[in-house]
């Protein structure tokens, strides 16, 4: 009698710099050749999506669309990937009551420049940039696969959704190649499939508000889900004792000033990503209500007078390795 023994899967980890931050792939498969080949194809896929969504690359499809703002009578044909993320962003705008808005491109650029120069933007410049925003100025036709930016000077920014969206697409890609155990970390936007054999989940740490390298004592235990954390630990402008986050409130035109880390657990990477941004802006009660509506779980760690105060949805605690909330 011949007994066949299935080869034990091995863990392989790859990290490359993508979209301005480390992009890590973890997968379990049969051998190093297979792992390296799939990692290479995954990073090629990341690059192809980044060439569509980037607002740093003037030749990207997004930037080409932005360049037509207010000057093109004819609708602009968009790729399936761009159409998908635009439609998901439109839904996110509606669900969040405008707290997540990809039309804030002019405000994002203004605050990006402010962080470099360490100078607070003029009120007049904020007003001008804010006047160029508004989802009513973006017309999407899903049937014809077209988009129109109706106001000259407006621009779209996908920074609050693209990394989570891409992370999920890589997990989906690996699944089509029979990789059942994988995790993708796109600079803090994490998507994952089934946990490795012999474990109850992937272990995920959460940063302490305002501290770049320090994690909460407790970790999350997750699988077949996505998680995103949003905060100002890395990108902010401090002026006159006030810290302005890189996360801009579309309704005020200013970076949010409360010191929060927001962690969202959701069914897919894009939702976790944009919801973390929206919940960084919304009042806590509204943030929790929105998360529950979308079948997501939310943890807000807020720094109040050097004391960290936690707020969470009721079921978030079930994801802790050790329940503390």
N, C-alpha and C positions, 0 to 999 in steps of 0.2 A: 504494500500500500504506500502511495506517495502522498505526503502531507505538504501542502503549500502553505508557507507562512508569509503573511503580508509584511513587506518591509516596513520597519518603523520609520515614521516621518521625522525629519530633522528640521530644526528651526534655523531660518536664514533671515538676516537683517541687512537692509541696505539703506543708506542715507545719501541724498544728494541735495544740493541747494536749488530750490525751485520757488519761484514767485516771492523771492526776498526772504525766505526762511528755510530751515531744514525740512525736508520732505522724507519721512521715514516709511519704509515698507517692512513689515514682518510677515513671513509666511512659513508654513510647514509643508514640506513636500519631500519627494523621494531622494533627490540628489542635487548637488550644487550646480550642475549644468542646467537642469530644468529651472532652478531658482533664478540663476543669473539671466537666463533667456527671458523669463517672465518679468523680472525686474526691469530689464532693458526695454521691453515692450511697454511696460507700465509707465516708465519715465518718458518714453516717446509720446504716449497718450497724454500725459500731463503737459508736455510742451505744446502739443497740438491744441489743447484746450486753452492754455495760456496765450497762445497766439490769437485766440478768438476773444478772450475776456480781458486781457491786460489793458490798464490805462497808463502804463509806463512805456509801452511799445507803440510808437506812432503808426506802425504798419498793421497793428492788430485790427481784427474786424470791428471790435467795439469802437476803437478810435476813428476808424473810417466812417462808421455810422455817426459818431459825434461830430465829425467834420462837416456833415451835411445839415446840421441843425439850422433850421430857419431859412435855408437857401435852396432846398430841393422840393419842388412841387410833387414830383413822382415819389411814391413809396419806395423804400430801399429793401431789396431782397436780403433776407438774413438766413444764415445756416440753421440747420435743425437744432444744434447745440445752443446757439444764441437765442433762437426762438423759445426753446424750452426754459432757459433761465430767465428770460424776460417775462414769460407768462407766470412762472413761479414767483418772480419778484412782484408782479402786479397783484397776485393773490396775497402775498405777504404784506403788501401795502394796505390792502383792504382789511385783512385780519388784524393788523396792528394799529388800525386807525391812524395810519400815516407815520407811525414811529419808525418804521423801516421804509426807506425811500431811496431807490437807486438814482433818482434824478438830482441828488445833492452833489453831483460832481463839482460844480463851481465852488461850493462851500468846502468840500474836501480839499481841493487844491489850495484854497485860501489858508486853511488851517495847517496844511502840510508845509506851506511856505513859512507860516508863523512859527512852527516848531523849529524850523531850521534857523531862522533869524532871531528866535527867542523874543519876538515882539508881538504883542497882542494886536490882532487885526483891527483896523478902524471900523467904527460903527457904520460909517457910510459904505465901506467896501462890503461889509457883511450884508447890509441891506440890498446892495446891488446884486450880490451873488445869490441871496435868498430869492430875489425876484426872478431869477433864472431857473428856479426849481418848480416842481409840481408835476405829479403824475398825469394830470389832465393835459399836459403838453407832450405826452408820449402816446402815440397811437399805434397799437399793435393789431395786425390782422392775421390771426392764426390760420385762416383758410388760404389766404394768398401768400402766407409766410413773409410778411413785410412789416416794417416799422417806420415811423416818421417822428422826428423830433421837430416840433412845430416852431419853437422859439429860438431865434439866433442867439448863440452864446451858451445855450444849455449843454450839458454833457451828463452822461450816465457813468456811474461808478458801481462796480460789482464787488467791491472789497468786502462787503458784509455777507456774501452768499457764495462766491465762486469757489473758495477753498473747500468748504464743506461739500459743495456740489461735486467737485472734482474728486475728492477723497472717496465719496460714495461710488462714483463711476469706476474708480480703480478697483474697489472691492467687487463690484459687479463684473468687471472684466476678469478678475482672477477666478471668480466663481465659474464663469463660462469655460475656464481652463482647468476645472475640477480641483481648484484649491479651496478646500472647505474651511481651513483655519488661517485667517489673515487679519492683519490690522494695518490701517493706513493713518499716519499722523501728518497732516498737512499744516504744519506750523501751529498746532493747537486745536485744529479741527480734525476730529478723529472719527473714522468709520471702521467698523469691524464685522467679521462674520463669526462663526462658531468658535468658542474658546478651544485651546489646545487640549488634547486628550489628557485626562488625569487632573484637570483643573475645573473650577466652578465658574471661571470667567477671566477676562483680561483685567489686569490691575491697572487702574488709571489714577494718577495723582492730581490734586487741585492746588493751584497757587494761592498763597495768602495775599490779600489785597495789598497793592503797592510794593510788594517784595518780589523781586525777579526770580530769585533762586530758592525761596522757601516754600515748602508745601504744607498743607494741613496734615495733622497727624494721621487722620483717617484717609483711606483710599476707596475708590469705587471698584466694584466687581461687575463687569459688564460683558455681554456677548450679543451678537446679532442686532446691533443697535448703533447709534451714533451719539457722540458727546462733543460739545464745544464750550470753551470758556472764553469769556470776553472781559477785559479789564484794562486799566491804564498803567500797568506795571512797566511797560516798555515804551509807550508812546504817549507823551503828554507835554503840555506847556504850563509852567508854573510862573505866575505873575502876581505880585502884590499879595502873596500868601494864599492865592487861589490856584488850584490845580485844574486845568482844563484838559479833559480826556481827548484822545484822537477820535472818539465816537461823537459825532455831531448830531444834535437834536434838530431834525428838519424844521420843527415849528419855531425854534428860537434863532437858529443859525449859529449857535454857540456850542462848543464842546461841553459835554456834561461835566458837572463839578462835584457831584457826590462820588465818593471813593468806594466803588463796588467791584467785586469780582462776580460775574454771573456765569453759572454753569447750567447748561441745558442738556438733558438726555432726551433724544427724540428718535423716531423710527428711521430717519434718513439724514445724511450729512448736511444737505442744503437747509432743511428745516431747523436742525440744531444750530447751524451757523447764523441764519438770519434772526432766529428767535432769541439767541443770546444777545445780539445787537439791540433788538427791540426792547428786550427786558432790561437792558442797561440804561434805557431812556425812560421807560414807563414808570409811574408810581408803583410801589411794591404790590399793592392789592390788585391793580390792573395787570401787572406782569404775571402774577400767580393765576389769575383768572384766564388770561390768554393761554398760558401753558397748559392748563387743565383742558381748555376747549380743544386744543390740538393734540391731546393725548400724550403730552410731553411732561417731563418732571423738571423742576427748577430749584436751584439753590442760589441764593444771593448772600454773599458775605460782604458786609458793609463795615467800613472803618469809621467809627464814631468816637472822636476824642481819644484816639489810640486804643480803643476797645473794639474788637471784632464782634459784630452782632449778626446772627444768622436768621434768614427767613427761607422757608422752603415749602414746596407743595407737600401734601400729606404723605404721598407714597415715595418721596425721594429717599427716605431713610432705608427702604428695602434694598437699595443698591450699595449701601456702605458695607465694607468688610466688618466694621464694628459700628453699630448704630449709636449715634450721639445726638440725633435731633428728634 
